[in-house]
Amino acid sequence: MPIFDVHIHIQPWSMVRRDALEMIDDASHRDAAGILSSAASVLRHLDESGVERACCINYVAPEVMGFTSEVNDWIARFTEGHRDRLLPVGSVHPRHTPDVLRETRRILDLGIRMIKIHPPHQRISPNAPELAAMYRECEARGVPVMFHTGTSVFPRARNVFADPMPVDDVAVDFPDLKIILAHAGRPLYGETAFFLARRHANVHLDISGIPPKSLPRYVPRLAEIAGKVLWGTDWPAPGVTSLRKNIDDFRSLGYGAQVETRVFWDNAARLFA
Ligand SMILES: [Zn+2]
């Protein structure tokens, strides 16, 4: 069964502010820097882990993380020649670009396959009017938009933006926009994320950043919405040490082949067709 991981952080770590890097760069992640040094070594690591395709998450958040809009160009270059397996993910931040629509078109033309919005790190609400032009363009082009949902403990993160409910506005206003709620609202907003996925045909959940063994607690009705759940790990975020171990742990939960096939591959393959 092929695996499609929609949430791996393949980012320019040299941009990351020191206190944010200290959150990630612990002993369990000694190998991450080497693996992330080139597309070839990332692909080798995916092969060893049994992962066929991966979304390479990047977002613009200069104040909290240090990432500027250069991340879009960086990930486009990094994945060049390997886009069948490595899908570049980028971002547009209204306070860091003079023209949201023009920047959206520019990065999609670079080959960016999904937009990431990280409300607590970008300090912006999903329903901010400045984002409407970007949503409209992504909706027209069939490009998914992924929202970080749930709290963040990184220095300077603003958890007033952690609640996914403002995405309800986005899903109502852009009914054909492909929406992914990353982390399914963990740890405080699981019920909200589940509600949004059930209410809106265009809203999906990614279960990255949740230890698979805790899924029965955080997403107790996962099997009911298995057609809208996407596999993801959030590697190498704090606490996420192995792509392979997470896959094995998910399998051990006993959802069965039908649910596993949809979560590991079918749902993401359809979204990124
Ligand atoms: Zn993430």
Boltz pocket constraint, residues with backbone or C-beta under 6 A from the ligand:
constraints:
  - pocket:
      binder: B
      contacts: [[A, 7], [A, 9], [A, 57], [A, 234], [A, 237]]
      max_distance: 6.0
